[in-house]
Amino acid sequence: MIRSVVRGFGTALPKRVVTNAELEKTVDTSDEWIVQRTGIRQRYIAGEGETTASLGEAAGRAALGKAGLTAADIDVIIVATSTPDNTFPATAVNIQNRLGMHHGFAFDVQAVCSGFVYAVTTADAYIRGGLARRVLVIGAETFSRILDWTDRTTCVLFGDGAGAIVLEAQEGAGTTADRGVLTAQLRSDGAHRDKLYVDGGPSTTGTVGHLRMEGREVFKHAVGMITDVIVSAFDATGFTADDVDWLVPHQANKRIIDGSAKKLGIPEEKVVITVDLHGNTSAASIPLALAAAAQDGRIKQGDLVLLEAMGGGFTWGAVLLRW
């Protein structure tokens, strides 16, 4: 059986770090309030010349380097983003060109904070279907460009960055002992659209718009939805929470992460947390956290790793893979 195995990983962050103390000077907030409510202490904000494509390219190059590959070895590039450089062409095509790749194909996936989970699931389908041998999967965002910096309820939450992995087709025995993606579970429900959205777009206002969020409503749904897809992933594989070596969640809010882990019975020491350093980087948050834990040696070959996310739409999903 063909499995999609992680061959390499990489990240990229803007140069500028913005602390909670800096935000205290521009909006009515405090470091204490932000940390208590979200767990965020700082975030990275893109400066002049730093875009979703430039960050995605850097993360992609790092992942290729870690894998010992070049762009010539890649068949497909999938970029998960809600903040593309342009309405079109896709940021993935831009990155393809930046990497000097003139073969294969590239496209974007838009599922907001669930984007990386959706992109990994899509890449896995291409690999298992025999349409690709290696896929470069990138989550890249510059959410600072769609924030209302006078809205203290949202501007403190988000940051910019990019993370990437290379998925490669490898033969497995067809059991849950195989390395690679073992199952993926995706969901969406457009009835919740108004709880987390951007109030602009080419077809409506002709503007980029700003992010708007009903924080309490998002929080209210988050833990239940995340638990739903994780339980489905366990049902599909026969695993339980006790089998998971590492939970790598979307880094939106530490209280949501803690609540989900507690409900599932996954101990805190098995949860990868980077929200304090990066804030909510939407589709980039999971690959940034995944790379951090793999780089420092926490995630080792053979470990069972659970990825999960929820984003605007609502969209939500989980991927269970063996490293």
Backbone bond lengths (Angstrom), bond angles and torsions (degrees), N, CA, C in turn:
res aa  C-N    CA-C-N  psi(-1)  N-CA   C-N-CA  omega(-1)  CA-C   N-CA-C  phi
1 M - - - 1.458 - - 1.523 109.63 -
2 I 1.339 116.45 137.12 1.452 120.63 178.97 1.522 109.97 -81.62
3 R 1.326 115.86 129.97 1.456 122.40 176.07 1.529 110.15 -117.95
4 S 1.325 116.31 152.05 1.463 122.27 176.54 1.524 108.09 -96.95
5 V 1.326 116.44 105.58 1.458 122.75 -172.88 1.526 110.31 -104.48
6 V 1.327 117.05 138.36 1.460 121.13 177.11 1.518 109.28 -72.22
7 R 1.328 114.97 118.27 1.469 121.10 -178.36 1.540 111.82 -98.30
8 G 1.328 116.53 -31.14 1.464 120.15 -179.20 1.512 110.73 -160.05
9 F 1.335 116.14 164.31 1.460 121.40 -179.80 1.523 109.56 -145.92
10 G 1.328 116.14 158.35 1.462 119.78 179.39 1.513 111.07 -164.57
11 T 1.331 116.14 161.70 1.460 121.17 -178.99 1.521 110.83 -139.90
12 A 1.324 114.49 165.51 1.461 121.24 173.31 1.519 108.31 -152.28
13 L 1.321 116.08 137.35 1.463 121.74 179.71 1.527 109.63 -131.34
14 P 1.330 117.52 148.48 1.462 119.83 175.29 1.520 111.33 -61.59
15 K 1.334 116.03 164.88 1.467 120.39 -178.19 1.526 112.07 -73.60
16 R 1.326 116.86 -33.80 1.465 120.22 -171.40 1.525 112.48 -86.26
17 V 1.325 115.61 128.24 1.462 122.51 173.43 1.525 108.33 -103.25
18 V 1.331 116.71 131.17 1.464 122.01 177.57 1.524 108.07 -115.76
19 T 1.316 116.02 116.09 1.463 121.50 -179.38 1.528 110.37 -86.72
20 N 1.326 115.49 165.36 1.460 119.70 174.22 1.528 111.13 -60.46
21 A 1.320 116.66 -35.41 1.467 121.03 179.91 1.527 110.95 -61.38
22 E 1.321 116.19 -35.97 1.471 119.55 178.20 1.527 110.73 -68.53
23 L 1.319 117.06 -38.21 1.465 120.41 179.68 1.527 111.78 -69.11
24 E 1.327 116.41 -27.88 1.469 120.53 177.01 1.526 111.83 -58.18
25 K 1.317 116.44 -25.46 1.473 121.25 -177.17 1.521 112.77 -81.37
26 T 1.360 116.88 -16.78 1.462 119.56 -174.30 1.520 114.22 -115.40
27 V 1.323 118.43 -24.57 1.467 121.27 178.00 1.525 109.16 -134.40
28 D 1.327 116.14 161.88 1.460 122.09 -178.10 1.523 109.50 -78.94
29 T 1.314 115.53 85.72 1.464 121.84 -179.46 1.517 108.41 -152.15
30 S 1.324 116.39 179.30 1.461 120.34 177.38 1.521 109.51 -147.82
31 D 1.303 114.64 155.79 1.468 119.77 177.43 1.520 109.95 -59.08
32 E 1.324 116.72 -41.71 1.465 121.23 -179.31 1.530 111.22 -60.41
33 W 1.329 117.15 -44.58 1.465 121.53 -178.75 1.523 110.77 -64.87
34 I 1.339 116.54 -45.34 1.464 120.95 -177.65 1.524 110.72 -63.92
35 V 1.327 116.74 -46.55 1.470 120.68 -178.89 1.522 110.80 -64.57
36 Q 1.329 117.21 -43.64 1.459 121.07 -177.99 1.527 111.59 -64.15
37 R 1.340 116.93 -41.52 1.457 120.79 -175.50 1.524 113.87 -83.95
38 T 1.341 117.57 -26.58 1.467 119.64 -170.62 1.524 114.69 -130.86
39 G 1.338 117.71 -25.20 1.456 120.47 -173.99 1.512 113.74 85.12
40 I 1.332 117.50 1.28 1.473 121.88 -177.12 1.532 110.14 -85.33
41 R 1.324 116.36 133.54 1.462 121.74 176.97 1.527 112.31 -115.29
42 Q 1.331 116.26 -26.66 1.458 121.15 179.25 1.513 108.80 -158.24
43 R 1.330 115.63 169.41 1.456 121.69 174.61 1.526 107.69 -153.37
44 Y 1.336 115.64 161.95 1.459 121.31 177.53 1.525 108.57 -102.18
45 I 1.342 116.20 136.76 1.457 121.57 -177.37 1.531 109.42 -122.75
46 A 1.327 116.55 127.70 1.460 121.94 -177.74 1.524 111.29 -65.73
47 G 1.304 115.55 137.26 1.456 121.73 177.72 1.514 110.96 -103.94
48 E 1.306 115.62 -169.19 1.461 121.55 -179.57 1.527 110.09 -60.23
49 G 1.323 116.00 128.99 1.460 120.95 179.39 1.515 113.93 87.76
50 E 1.331 116.87 -10.58 1.465 120.66 176.96 1.525 108.39 -98.05
51 T 1.321 116.65 118.49 1.461 121.79 -176.75 1.524 109.61 -130.07
52 T 1.324 115.64 174.34 1.464 120.06 176.61 1.524 110.52 -57.75
53 A 1.334 116.97 -41.26 1.469 120.23 -179.58 1.526 112.11 -68.31
54 S 1.324 117.40 -41.50 1.469 118.77 -178.68 1.524 111.38 -67.83
55 L 1.338 116.62 -39.23 1.462 120.10 177.00 1.528 110.73 -68.75
56 G 1.336 116.09 -41.11 1.462 120.39 178.19 1.514 112.20 -63.69
57 E 1.326 115.96 -40.03 1.471 119.98 177.34 1.528 110.52 -61.21
58 A 1.339 116.63 -46.55 1.470 120.37 -178.34 1.529 111.28 -62.84
59 A 1.344 116.60 -42.27 1.468 119.89 178.09 1.519 110.74 -65.42
60 G 1.338 116.45 -40.00 1.463 121.16 178.62 1.518 111.96 -63.40
61 R 1.320 116.07 -43.41 1.478 119.71 177.94 1.520 110.91 -62.70
62 A 1.330 116.32 -40.03 1.471 119.93 179.21 1.525 110.77 -64.03
63 A 1.340 116.98 -41.38 1.471 121.14 179.38 1.525 110.80 -65.53
64 L 1.323 116.55 -41.79 1.468 120.52 177.64 1.529 110.55 -63.03
65 G 1.332 116.35 -42.07 1.459 120.03 178.45 1.508 112.34 -62.45
66 K 1.333 116.49 -41.89 1.462 121.18 179.20 1.527 110.82 -64.50
67 A 1.338 115.60 -33.31 1.467 120.73 -179.50 1.528 112.42 -82.42
68 G 1.327 117.11 -10.15 1.463 120.52 -176.33 1.512 112.39 71.38
69 L 1.338 116.03 32.10 1.460 122.18 -177.04 1.521 110.36 -123.42
70 T 1.335 115.34 170.63 1.457 121.43 172.53 1.526 108.35 -124.79
71 A 1.320 116.17 174.48 1.465 120.35 178.72 1.524 111.55 -60.14
72 A 1.317 116.74 -25.58 1.469 120.53 179.44 1.525 111.55 -65.19
73 D 1.327 117.32 -21.36 1.467 121.70 -178.59 1.532 112.93 -88.08
74 I 1.331 117.51 -6.57 1.462 122.45 -174.98 1.527 110.59 -96.49
75 D 1.321 116.71 138.16 1.464 122.04 178.55 1.524 112.64 -96.82
76 V 1.325 116.11 -34.16 1.468 121.62 -174.48 1.525 109.14 -142.13
77 I 1.339 115.41 143.42 1.469 121.20 169.85 1.520 107.52 -118.56
78 I 1.330 116.35 126.72 1.466 122.07 175.44 1.515 107.78 -120.16
79 V 1.321 115.76 123.31 1.463 121.02 179.39 1.527 109.67 -112.74
80 A 1.315 115.91 123.17 1.459 121.89 173.66 1.519 107.81 -92.42
81 T 1.333 116.84 117.94 1.457 120.58 179.31 1.514 110.86 -159.70
82 S 1.326 115.36 149.66 1.461 122.30 170.84 1.521 110.42 -113.61
83 T 1.336 115.87 0.23 1.464 121.29 -178.83 1.528 109.89 -128.56
84 P 1.341 117.76 66.53 1.462 121.00 -177.75 1.526 111.70 -68.07
85 D 1.313 115.96 159.08 1.463 120.12 176.37 1.526 110.80 -61.99
86 N 1.323 115.63 -39.02 1.462 121.76 -178.83 1.514 109.57 -136.46
87 T 1.344 116.89 158.48 1.459 119.93 172.31 1.518 109.11 -56.67
88 F 1.320 116.98 -45.17 1.467 122.92 165.82 1.507 107.61 -153.73
89 P 1.319 119.62 155.77 1.461 127.43 3.74 1.526 112.24 -73.50
90 A 1.329 114.28 172.23 1.458 120.59 179.84 1.523 110.83 -58.82
91 T 1.311 115.80 145.02 1.466 120.63 175.62 1.523 110.70 -59.86
92 A 1.328 117.07 -31.46 1.471 121.22 178.51 1.527 111.24 -61.18
93 V 1.336 116.83 -38.67 1.462 120.76 178.85 1.530 109.90 -68.07
94 N 1.327 115.99 -38.82 1.463 121.61 175.78 1.526 109.84 -59.66
95 I 1.328 116.58 -47.52 1.467 120.77 179.66 1.519 111.04 -65.71
96 Q 1.317 117.09 -39.11 1.467 121.43 176.13 1.529 110.06 -53.92
97 N 1.319 116.06 -46.51 1.464 120.58 -179.78 1.525 111.18 -67.58
98 R 1.311 116.63 -42.26 1.465 120.84 179.17 1.530 111.87 -60.12
99 L 1.339 115.40 -32.86 1.471 120.30 179.31 1.529 112.63 -81.53
100 G 1.337 116.04 -4.93 1.463 119.84 -178.70 1.512 113.03 75.11
101 M 1.316 116.52 26.13 1.468 122.45 -178.30 1.520 108.78 -99.01
102 H 1.320 117.60 117.32 1.466 122.23 -176.09 1.524 112.14 -119.94
103 H 1.326 115.76 22.73 1.458 121.46 176.56 1.523 108.17 -129.34
104 G 1.299 117.68 177.95 1.457 121.54 177.44 1.512 111.69 65.50
105 F 1.329 116.57 -150.67 1.463 120.02 -179.65 1.520 110.10 -151.89
106 A 1.336 115.26 163.52 1.460 121.33 -175.91 1.520 108.96 -147.46
107 F 1.333 115.94 144.11 1.462 119.96 178.29 1.524 109.88 -158.22
108 D 1.348 115.21 162.84 1.455 121.91 179.08 1.522 110.98 -97.82
109 V 1.314 115.34 153.59 1.462 123.68 171.61 1.527 106.94 -120.96
110 Q 1.337 117.66 131.21 1.462 121.44 -178.38 1.517 109.29 -119.12
111 A 1.315 116.58 100.56 1.470 121.86 175.03 1.523 109.52 -137.20
112 V 1.327 115.17 26.67 1.456 124.40 178.60 1.535 109.37 54.40
113 C 1.322 118.58 -129.12 1.465 120.45 -173.85 1.529 113.39 -68.30
114 S 1.330 117.14 -18.62 1.470 121.50 175.85 1.526 111.58 -86.30
115 G 1.316 116.83 1.72 1.457 121.08 -171.14 1.516 115.12 -55.69
116 F 1.333 117.03 -41.48 1.464 118.75 -177.85 1.522 110.85 -67.54
117 V 1.329 117.58 -39.76 1.468 120.98 176.92 1.526 110.03 -62.59
118 Y 1.327 117.10 -42.83 1.467 121.05 176.72 1.532 110.92 -62.81
119 A 1.341 116.92 -41.35 1.465 121.17 -177.90 1.527 111.49 -67.60
120 V 1.335 117.01 -41.34 1.469 120.56 177.20 1.531 109.84 -63.13
121 T 1.325 116.90 -41.74 1.464 121.51 179.10 1.525 110.75 -62.85
122 T 1.324 116.60 -41.49 1.472 121.58 178.30 1.528 110.85 -65.26
123 A 1.333 116.01 -44.74 1.465 119.90 178.51 1.519 111.22 -61.33
124 D 1.321 116.45 -41.53 1.459 121.35 178.80 1.532 110.91 -61.02
125 A 1.326 116.49 -39.12 1.470 120.03 178.88 1.526 111.10 -65.30
126 Y 1.327 117.25 -41.08 1.468 120.58 177.47 1.533 110.94 -63.81
127 I 1.322 116.29 -42.27 1.462 120.18 -178.43 1.527 110.82 -67.90
128 R 1.329 117.13 -48.62 1.468 119.93 -179.60 1.525 112.01 -66.31
129 G 1.338 116.57 -26.95 1.461 120.90 178.29 1.521 113.71 -83.07
130 G 1.314 117.26 -1.92 1.457 120.99 178.03 1.516 114.74 79.41
131 L 1.336 117.26 12.48 1.468 120.62 -179.00 1.517 112.64 -88.89
132 A 1.324 116.98 -11.18 1.459 121.41 178.92 1.514 109.63 -154.69
133 R 1.321 115.61 149.16 1.465 120.12 175.19 1.526 110.52 -100.96
134 R 1.327 116.17 -39.11 1.466 119.95 178.50 1.520 109.74 -133.77
135 V 1.327 115.35 133.57 1.464 121.64 179.99 1.525 109.28 -126.46
136 L 1.325 115.35 130.51 1.465 121.23 173.19 1.529 107.66 -92.28
137 V 1.328 116.00 113.80 1.466 121.96 -177.84 1.526 108.42 -107.08
138 I 1.327 115.88 122.66 1.470 121.55 -175.19 1.520 109.85 -124.54
139 G 1.322 116.76 135.27 1.457 122.30 167.31 1.517 107.36 -111.61
140 A 1.331 117.88 118.95 1.462 120.69 -174.97 1.523 110.11 -141.61
141 E 1.330 116.22 135.60 1.465 120.43 -176.87 1.530 111.90 -146.66
142 T 1.331 114.81 149.09 1.463 122.52 166.29 1.529 107.18 -130.11
143 F 1.324 115.13 69.10 1.464 121.14 -176.62 1.530 112.18 -65.29
144 S 1.338 116.49 -19.14 1.468 118.86 178.61 1.527 111.34 -60.06
145 R 1.328 116.39 -23.14 1.469 120.59 -177.56 1.528 113.07 -79.88
146 I 1.341 117.71 -11.98 1.471 119.61 179.11 1.533 111.79 -118.81
147 L 1.325 116.51 15.25 1.461 120.29 178.84 1.524 111.00 -90.93
148 D 1.317 115.26 146.15 1.462 122.04 168.95 1.519 106.17 -90.43
149 W 1.330 116.79 104.54 1.457 120.74 -172.06 1.532 113.25 -74.80
150 T 1.349 115.86 2.56 1.470 119.46 172.01 1.527 111.37 -99.75
151 D 1.333 117.09 -6.25 1.465 122.17 -179.07 1.518 109.07 -95.17
152 R 1.322 115.51 99.67 1.476 119.73 -174.82 1.520 113.34 -66.82
153 T 1.341 117.75 -17.43 1.460 120.24 -178.48 1.526 112.60 -79.15
154 T 1.339 117.13 -18.99 1.471 119.59 -178.96 1.526 114.03 -119.23
155 C 1.338 117.54 -35.20 1.474 118.22 -171.93 1.520 112.70 -67.04
156 V 1.336 117.66 -20.89 1.470 120.26 -179.20 1.525 112.32 -81.45
157 L 1.335 116.98 -11.67 1.462 120.71 -169.28 1.523 114.71 -89.90
158 F 1.322 117.66 -29.41 1.464 120.02 -164.92 1.523 113.36 -109.92
159 G 1.331 114.43 156.68 1.448 121.91 177.07 1.514 110.37 -145.32
160 D 1.319 116.12 178.57 1.463 122.77 -177.33 1.526 110.46 -114.54
161 G 1.327 115.80 154.70 1.458 120.09 177.73 1.508 111.73 163.15
162 A 1.320 115.91 -179.85 1.460 121.48 179.69 1.517 110.51 -151.71
163 G 1.324 115.01 147.02 1.459 121.81 174.66 1.517 108.91 -140.74
164 A 1.315 117.00 153.69 1.467 120.53 -176.20 1.512 111.16 -147.56
165 I 1.333 115.10 152.98 1.463 121.38 170.18 1.527 108.59 -135.15
166 V 1.314 115.42 154.61 1.464 121.84 169.99 1.518 107.43 -104.66
167 L 1.328 116.01 121.80 1.459 121.52 174.80 1.523 108.64 -101.37
168 E 1.329 116.09 133.52 1.463 121.40 -176.11 1.524 110.56 -128.38
169 A 1.319 116.62 139.34 1.462 121.71 176.72 1.524 110.00 -70.00
170 Q 1.318 116.09 124.19 1.461 121.78 174.87 1.520 108.49 -137.18
171 E 1.321 116.16 148.19 1.459 119.55 -179.91 1.518 110.98 -76.88
172 G 1.327 114.57 134.55 1.453 120.67 175.21 1.516 109.32 -123.41
173 A 1.315 115.94 171.94 1.469 120.75 -178.80 1.526 111.95 -83.06
174 G 1.335 115.26 -8.48 1.458 118.36 -178.46 1.519 113.07 87.43
175 T 1.334 116.25 15.96 1.463 120.99 178.16 1.527 109.38 -113.76
176 T 1.316 115.89 171.67 1.460 119.74 179.75 1.528 112.44 -75.86
177 A 1.328 116.64 -0.26 1.467 120.63 173.93 1.526 110.85 -84.69
178 D 1.341 117.14 -10.64 1.469 121.56 179.42 1.520 110.94 -61.57
179 R 1.333 116.64 149.45 1.455 120.76 166.80 1.526 108.56 -77.15
180 G 1.331 116.22 155.55 1.458 120.53 176.48 1.515 113.26 106.59
181 V 1.335 114.82 -173.20 1.457 121.29 -179.52 1.530 109.40 -69.78
182 L 1.328 115.85 124.77 1.468 121.17 -177.83 1.528 111.89 -100.52
183 T 1.330 116.70 -33.80 1.468 120.79 175.55 1.510 108.60 -161.85
184 A 1.342 115.66 155.59 1.461 122.45 175.33 1.522 108.20 -138.81
185 Q 1.305 116.08 137.89 1.464 122.24 -179.37 1.524 108.36 -129.26
186 L 1.333 117.26 122.20 1.459 121.92 -178.29 1.524 110.55 -122.24
187 R 1.335 116.03 146.54 1.453 121.79 176.95 1.528 109.45 -144.34
188 S 1.340 115.87 158.68 1.462 121.36 168.33 1.518 108.90 -156.49
189 D 1.327 115.08 156.73 1.463 121.38 177.45 1.522 108.12 -152.78
190 G 1.334 116.13 102.77 1.456 121.83 -176.65 1.512 114.68 -68.70
191 A 1.317 118.02 -8.25 1.464 120.78 178.21 1.527 111.62 -63.70
192 H 1.328 116.25 -18.69 1.461 120.80 -177.86 1.526 112.56 -98.73
193 R 1.293 117.68 14.34 1.461 123.35 -173.90 1.530 113.05 -51.53
194 D 1.338 117.83 -43.32 1.462 121.45 -173.80 1.526 113.98 -75.13
195 K 1.305 117.53 -5.26 1.469 119.99 -179.07 1.527 112.19 -83.05
196 L 1.342 116.18 -22.27 1.464 120.82 179.74 1.523 107.91 -157.85
197 Y 1.328 116.47 108.07 1.463 120.20 -173.24 1.526 110.34 -159.09
198 V 1.314 116.40 172.63 1.459 122.64 172.52 1.521 107.49 -111.35
199 D 1.332 116.44 130.96 1.465 120.99 -172.39 1.533 113.35 -85.73
200 G 1.313 116.62 39.15 1.459 120.82 177.60 1.508 110.58 -159.27
201 G 1.326 115.79 171.93 1.450 120.93 178.47 1.519 110.71 165.21
202 P 1.343 118.09 159.28 1.464 122.00 -176.98 1.522 113.81 -55.17
203 S 1.323 117.44 -39.43 1.464 120.90 -172.82 1.529 113.76 -87.95
204 T 1.336 117.42 -10.38 1.466 120.19 -176.88 1.525 112.08 -112.16
205 T 1.305 116.04 -63.10 1.464 120.03 -176.13 1.520 113.42 -107.36
206 G 1.334 115.94 -14.36 1.460 118.92 -175.69 1.517 112.88 71.28
207 T 1.337 116.35 15.20 1.461 121.93 178.83 1.524 109.36 -127.24
208 V 1.323 115.92 168.32 1.468 120.20 177.67 1.521 110.30 -71.00
209 G 1.336 117.77 -41.99 1.460 121.46 -179.38 1.514 112.73 82.90
210 H 1.345 115.07 178.61 1.456 122.27 179.67 1.520 110.85 -125.01
211 L 1.307 115.74 152.88 1.457 121.69 177.66 1.523 110.03 -69.48
212 R 1.330 115.71 134.40 1.461 121.77 175.99 1.524 108.62 -127.90
213 M 1.319 116.98 139.53 1.462 119.64 -174.76 1.522 111.22 -147.65
214 E 1.330 115.40 137.19 1.457 121.93 168.39 1.528 106.57 -97.00
215 G 1.313 114.91 90.91 1.458 121.14 -170.51 1.516 114.88 -55.74
216 R 1.331 116.57 -43.38 1.464 119.31 -178.56 1.522 111.77 -65.29
217 E 1.330 115.91 -38.07 1.462 120.27 179.67 1.529 111.01 -66.66
218 V 1.330 116.30 -42.89 1.466 120.32 178.08 1.522 109.98 -61.27
219 F 1.326 115.91 -47.14 1.464 120.57 -179.96 1.526 110.92 -59.92
220 K 1.337 115.95 -40.90 1.459 121.38 -177.07 1.523 111.95 -60.57
221 H 1.322 117.51 -37.56 1.465 121.53 -177.15 1.534 113.08 -88.87
222 A 1.326 116.86 -24.47 1.463 120.99 -167.36 1.526 114.18 -58.26
223 V 1.324 117.34 -54.55 1.462 120.36 -173.27 1.526 111.07 -61.21
224 G 1.333 117.60 -44.04 1.464 120.75 -179.59 1.513 112.91 -64.24
225 M 1.327 116.38 -42.35 1.466 119.86 -178.80 1.525 111.07 -67.67
226 I 1.323 115.94 -42.95 1.466 119.91 179.22 1.529 110.44 -62.61
227 T 1.318 116.52 -44.24 1.466 120.79 179.36 1.525 110.83 -60.73
228 D 1.325 116.72 -38.83 1.465 122.32 -179.50 1.525 112.27 -56.27
229 V 1.324 116.93 -50.57 1.474 118.41 -176.76 1.518 112.33 -73.47
230 I 1.319 116.69 -30.64 1.467 119.16 177.82 1.522 110.74 -68.36
231 V 1.311 117.00 -42.13 1.469 120.49 176.32 1.529 109.84 -61.02
232 S 1.329 117.23 -39.16 1.473 120.86 176.85 1.524 111.28 -63.41
233 A 1.325 116.93 -37.69 1.470 120.87 177.53 1.524 110.65 -65.81
234 F 1.323 116.18 -39.93 1.470 119.89 176.44 1.532 110.91 -65.23
235 D 1.325 116.31 -42.45 1.466 120.10 179.27 1.526 111.60 -61.34
236 A 1.336 116.45 -36.25 1.468 121.26 -177.12 1.519 112.47 -72.90
237 T 1.330 116.98 -23.66 1.467 120.45 -174.71 1.523 114.06 -114.42
238 G 1.317 116.45 -17.47 1.461 119.80 -175.81 1.512 113.59 85.77
239 F 1.325 117.40 1.12 1.462 120.45 177.70 1.526 110.63 -79.75
240 T 1.323 115.27 165.31 1.462 122.48 172.61 1.531 108.05 -127.33
241 A 1.310 116.03 175.19 1.458 120.68 178.44 1.531 111.34 -58.38
242 D 1.320 117.38 -30.52 1.467 121.21 -179.48 1.529 112.18 -65.27
243 D 1.337 116.99 -24.99 1.464 121.06 -178.15 1.522 113.19 -81.32
244 V 1.329 117.06 -19.00 1.461 121.44 -175.48 1.522 110.38 -72.14
245 D 1.327 115.61 127.64 1.464 120.03 176.47 1.526 110.85 -84.65
246 W 1.344 115.90 -39.07 1.465 120.21 -177.95 1.518 111.15 -144.38
247 L 1.320 115.81 129.98 1.461 122.14 169.15 1.518 107.18 -98.70
248 V 1.336 116.18 121.56 1.467 121.82 177.87 1.529 107.06 -114.97
249 P 1.327 117.69 91.98 1.454 120.64 -175.38 1.519 112.70 -89.07
250 H 1.327 114.93 162.62 1.455 120.00 167.56 1.523 107.76 -59.63
251 Q 1.329 115.61 133.07 1.463 120.81 -173.65 1.529 110.34 -92.79
252 A 1.323 116.35 75.66 1.461 120.92 -179.14 1.516 111.44 -96.90
253 N 1.319 115.81 -44.66 1.454 121.34 -170.20 1.526 107.33 -163.48
254 K 1.307 116.69 125.85 1.467 119.25 -175.78 1.526 111.80 -62.83
255 R 1.323 117.70 -30.94 1.465 119.07 179.30 1.532 111.52 -67.10
256 I 1.343 116.27 -36.93 1.466 119.54 176.12 1.528 110.38 -67.10
257 I 1.331 116.23 -42.98 1.463 120.91 179.38 1.527 110.37 -61.45
258 D 1.332 116.13 -47.41 1.465 120.50 -179.47 1.528 111.05 -62.97
259 G 1.336 116.37 -41.72 1.461 120.25 -179.16 1.517 112.47 -64.74
260 S 1.334 116.51 -40.60 1.466 120.96 179.36 1.520 111.05 -66.67
261 A 1.330 116.20 -45.98 1.469 120.36 -179.78 1.528 111.15 -61.81
262 K 1.326 115.85 -42.35 1.460 120.27 179.99 1.525 111.39 -63.99
263 K 1.338 116.24 -42.78 1.464 119.89 -179.35 1.527 111.37 -64.53
264 L 1.329 116.67 -32.88 1.461 121.61 -179.23 1.526 112.35 -85.53
265 G 1.324 117.14 -15.43 1.458 120.62 -177.97 1.517 113.00 81.44
266 I 1.333 116.50 27.60 1.465 120.85 176.80 1.527 107.84 -97.59
267 P 1.337 118.43 120.30 1.467 120.48 -175.68 1.523 112.47 -66.58
268 E 1.321 115.54 152.52 1.465 122.79 -175.99 1.521 112.54 -56.23
269 E 1.340 116.51 -34.91 1.470 119.56 -176.89 1.531 113.05 -70.34
270 K 1.332 117.61 -9.32 1.464 121.30 177.29 1.533 112.42 -101.81
271 V 1.332 116.85 6.29 1.464 121.28 -177.16 1.521 109.71 -105.66
272 V 1.337 116.74 127.55 1.464 121.95 178.49 1.525 108.58 -86.16
273 I 1.337 116.32 122.09 1.457 122.53 -178.08 1.531 109.87 -119.83
274 T 1.327 116.86 123.87 1.471 121.39 172.83 1.528 111.12 -132.39
275 V 1.333 117.12 3.88 1.463 120.42 -176.99 1.527 111.37 -59.99
276 D 1.329 117.33 -27.94 1.461 120.47 179.12 1.521 111.88 -66.12
277 L 1.318 116.82 -29.95 1.467 122.16 -177.38 1.526 113.77 -93.09
278 H 1.322 116.76 -34.03 1.471 121.41 -170.55 1.520 114.20 -112.50
279 G 1.332 118.29 -16.42 1.455 119.41 -169.42 1.519 109.55 68.45
280 N 1.317 116.34 -163.38 1.464 121.61 177.57 1.521 108.36 -88.21
281 T 1.317 116.90 108.53 1.463 121.77 178.77 1.526 111.74 -103.02
282 S 1.323 116.21 22.74 1.468 123.00 174.95 1.530 110.86 53.14
283 A 1.324 118.16 -124.19 1.468 121.32 -174.56 1.522 112.96 -65.04
284 A 1.334 117.56 -14.89 1.471 120.16 179.71 1.524 112.20 -87.23
285 S 1.339 118.01 -11.78 1.464 119.24 -168.51 1.525 113.49 -68.75
286 I 1.329 117.94 -42.12 1.467 119.66 -179.79 1.528 111.63 -66.01
287 P 1.348 119.70 -49.86 1.470 116.93 179.66 1.525 113.59 -64.58
288 L 1.349 117.98 -30.09 1.463 119.76 175.23 1.533 110.32 -65.02
289 A 1.325 116.82 -44.80 1.465 120.62 179.69 1.525 111.45 -68.85
290 L 1.317 116.32 -40.87 1.464 121.65 179.36 1.519 110.55 -60.21
291 A 1.330 116.14 -45.89 1.462 120.17 -179.82 1.524 111.61 -65.66
292 A 1.326 117.06 -38.10 1.469 120.20 179.63 1.525 111.25 -60.68
293 A 1.337 116.00 -44.23 1.465 120.07 -178.11 1.522 112.37 -74.59
294 A 1.333 116.97 -30.57 1.463 119.87 177.62 1.528 110.65 -75.55
295 Q 1.334 115.82 -37.51 1.461 120.61 -177.47 1.523 111.59 -67.51
296 D 1.348 117.15 -38.10 1.463 118.78 -177.69 1.529 113.14 -88.20
297 G 1.346 116.44 3.74 1.453 120.32 172.64 1.511 115.74 91.27
298 R 1.343 117.12 1.08 1.467 118.08 177.53 1.526 110.54 -65.50
299 I 1.326 116.53 -49.84 1.465 120.42 177.86 1.512 108.91 -85.46
300 K 1.322 115.91 121.81 1.460 121.64 -177.61 1.528 110.03 -119.56
301 Q 1.330 116.16 159.40 1.459 120.76 178.51 1.520 110.44 -54.87
302 G 1.314 115.53 132.88 1.455 121.36 -179.23 1.517 113.79 96.31
303 D 1.349 117.53 -12.80 1.462 120.75 179.33 1.525 110.76 -69.49
304 L 1.329 115.43 145.17 1.463 121.66 175.14 1.524 107.61 -90.86
305 V 1.344 115.51 118.54 1.461 121.91 -172.58 1.530 109.48 -118.00
306 L 1.319 115.73 130.50 1.461 121.69 -179.22 1.525 109.28 -111.88
307 L 1.333 116.19 121.43 1.459 122.59 176.05 1.525 108.52 -104.67
308 E 1.323 117.49 139.03 1.467 119.39 176.95 1.522 109.93 -149.17
309 A 1.345 115.26 150.99 1.456 120.22 179.71 1.515 110.98 -157.74
310 M 1.338 114.24 157.77 1.456 122.24 171.59 1.515 107.44 -139.85
311 G 1.336 116.79 139.10 1.456 119.91 -178.78 1.516 112.45 -145.78
312 G 1.324 115.04 179.57 1.455 121.65 -178.44 1.511 112.38 -55.42
313 G 1.309 113.93 144.91 1.470 119.37 179.91 1.528 114.36 138.39
314 F 1.303 122.55 -51.36 1.449 126.65 -12.82 1.526 111.42 -73.88
315 T 1.334 114.88 148.72 1.458 122.03 166.33 1.519 107.30 -120.33
316 W 1.315 116.45 150.74 1.466 119.44 173.73 1.527 109.20 -158.21
317 G 1.316 116.20 159.17 1.458 119.19 -177.25 1.507 112.97 -175.99
318 A 1.328 115.52 168.97 1.456 122.31 179.90 1.522 109.47 -145.30
319 V 1.311 116.09 145.89 1.461 123.35 173.83 1.523 107.50 -128.24
320 L 1.310 116.46 130.32 1.462 121.97 175.46 1.521 107.62 -110.36
321 L 1.317 117.37 122.04 1.469 120.66 -177.53 1.520 110.78 -138.93
322 R 1.333 113.88 155.99 1.465 119.41 174.29 1.515 107.84 -104.61
323 W 1.313 115.26 125.54 1.480 121.49 -173.71 1.525 111.27 -68.95
